[in-house]
Amino acid sequence: MNDVRPATGTALCYDVLNGAVRRKAIVPPLALPDPRTAQALIIAPVLIQRELRGHAIVIREAQRKFTRDELEFLLLLVGQAAAGLENVRLQEKAEEYAVAEERGRIARDLHDGFIQSLAGIDLRVEACKLLLRRDPTRVPRELEELHQAVDCGYREVRHYLNVLREPRQPEERLWAALDRVAAECQARHGLRVRVVRAGSEPRLAPATAHDLTQIAREALGNAVRPGRASQAVVRITCRPTHLVLAVRDNGSGFTNGHGDLDAEGFLAPTAAPWSIRERTATLGGALRVRSRPGRGAEILVTIPAAGPGGRYGSDRRMYA
């Protein structure tokens, strides 16, 4: 530092050493801790991603100038500190991303699970209202089924909370999970579901099997309400390069408002429920929606294989 001003306690300019180049650089006024004793100082910029984030200041009270080696040592030290600060920043960003991803996953799971259970309970309540006017003798049986639906929903939420607390649970294979979802839909909504498998059971990451199961659950729930379907088919086709999950129903199909059909009769992917779109995107897959007004709808999700003989989808942890 060439110009230390004890009277004001500020420094206005300093020499910059950069290889063989020596130049003047103006900096904002700097408040010195004790301007009466400061005899010399060096300042090194703190750069992160080539952006100035601050300055490192070293003050010397003895009447001896800083050497070039000392300046270069400070620059090296500051560079290492800046790299550490950047690592901390990246770690914070990664944690923020993980939290956002976890929130989205929980929202999708609640939408595809518990909220679907509530929708089924709402349907049974409406049925009870109609039966009170038309056929009161059937109300007790309907109430008993409603009670079973509430109990099932309660146990489902308890299970989900337990899984969140203890993420390392035994993993359910896709075939068994789809059979379970089909049985649940038939028991809760009276929807007859047939599961068709083409090929041997695929090698799936646990999170991929979970997401595919939830996609099938949401598609079947959408077939019941608002589609009012009476039967559906869940088909899994496994190929060396990709896997296709297709859910087809005989309901009312998707109503207007989702754009025109393409040449193959498909709607824009936005016609599908948002949770299906997000899960498909998470798996790196492609989503197609076919709707036949008055004759049902079909949702197709294609997931690429990770590589020859590899798993399909990602290898994220499964929490539910």
C-alpha positions, -999 to +999 in steps of 0.1 A: +000+000+000+015+033-011-009+058+005-019+050+041-035+081+057-034+080+094-054+112+097-085+097+081-079+060+087-086+052+050-066+039+020-073+050-015-050+032-038-025+004-039+000-013-062-011-045-080+015-071-088+005-096-115+034-114-130+057-087-144+029-061-145+027-034-119-002-010-119-023+013-098-058+002-088-085+023-071-105+007-043-133+021-022-122+038+010-113+011+036-116+017+074-084+006+091-085-009+126-059+014+140-048+041+115-022+055+139-001+023+140-006+009+104+026+014+084+019-009+054-008-032+042-016-055+013-051-062-001-060-092-022-094-095-040-116-125-031-129-138-065-156-165-068-166-175-103-147-144-115-169-121-094-155-099-067-170-110-034-147-090-010-111-082+000-085-098+022-065-072+041-032-077+059-019-048+080+017-044+092+025-021+120+063-024+118+082-001+094+089-027+068+074-031+034+056-062+022+076-083-002+065-098-035+066-133-020+043-122+008+018-108-017+019-140-038+015-161-006-016-140+003-030-144-032-025-182-029-041-183+005-071-162-006-075-184-037-078-215-016-102-197+008-123-186-022-124-222-034-136-233+000-163-206+001-174-217-034-177-253-022-198-242+008-221-222-016-224-252-039-232-275-010-259-251+002-274-250-033-274-288-034-291-289-001-317-264-013-323-285-044-326-317-023-352-300+000-372-288-030-371-322-046-382-339-014-411-315-010-422-322-045-419-360-039-440-358-008-466-336-026-468-362-054-471-391-029-499-374-010-517-365-041-515-400-056-522-418-023-540-400+005-558-375-016-571-402-038-584-420-007-602-389+003-617-386-032-630-422-029-645-414+005-662-384-010-678-405-037-692-429-011-706-400+009-724-388-022-737-423-028-751-425+008-769-392+002-786-406-029-795-439-012-811-421+017-837-408-008-839-437-032-832-469-012-826-464+025-822-501+031-789-501+013-774-473+035-761-495+063-740-515+038-727-484+021-718-469+055-699-501+064-679-498+031-674-461+038-660-471+073-636-496+057-624-469+032-617-445+061-599-472+080-579-481+049-570-444+043-560-440+080-537-471+078-522-458+045-513-425+061-498-442+092-477-464+069-465-434+049-454-416+080-436-446+093-418-450+060-408-413+062-393-419+096-376-452+086-367-449+049-349-482+047-379-504+043-381-537+024-385-529-013-417-540-031-411-553-067-431-537-095-452-567-104-464-571-068-470-534-064-491-531-095-512-561-084-517-544-050-528-511-066-552-529-089-568-548-060-571-515-040-588-497-069-613-526-072-620-527-035-624-489-030-640-478-063-654-510-079-631-505-108-622-537-125-585-536-133-565-561-153-527-561-152-510-573-183-472-580-184-452-584-216-417-598-209-399-607-177-400-584-147-375-556-153-345-546-132-357-514-116-341-490-092-364-488-061-374-452-068-383-460-104-405-489-093-422-466-068-428-438-093-442-462-119-465-476-093-477-442-083-482-432-120-505-463-124-523-454-092-530-418-103-540-429-138-565-453-123-578-427-099-583-403-127-602-430-146-627-433-117-630-396-111-637-377-132-636-404-160-663-426-143-648-457-158-659-492-149-628-511-161-592-505-169-561-523-182-526-516-169-500-529-193-462-531-187-440-538-218-403-544-212-378-540-241-340-540-240-339-503-247-370-490-229-400-498-207-436-487-215-464-483-189-498-479-204-531-474-185-563-476-205-598-472-193-634-471-207-644-439-190-655-406-205-620-396-216-605-362-212-628-332-218-620-302-241-595-277-231-563-297-237-557-287-273-561-306-306-553-342-313-522-349-333-521-372-364-519-403-341-548-392-319-527-380-290-533-350-268-506-327-254-489-342-223-505-314-202-538-333-204-524-357-179-525-350-141-495-329-129-481-356-107-478-380-136-460-353-156-436-346-128-428-383-121-423-390-158-399-361-161-380-372-130-375-406-146-363-390-178-392-405-197-417-395-223-455-390-217-483-394-243-520-391-237-547-406-260-583-396-254-614-410-271-644-388-261-669-411-245-647-441-250-620-436-224-585-425-222-550-440-224-518-427-206-485-440-219-452-435-201-419-446-218-388-449-197-354-455-213-330-481-201-298-468-184-277-489-208-273-523-223-285-548-197-289-519-172-317-507-150-345-485-162-347-450-148-327-434-120-312-449-089-326-426-063-336-438-028-372-448-022-388-433+008-424-446+003 
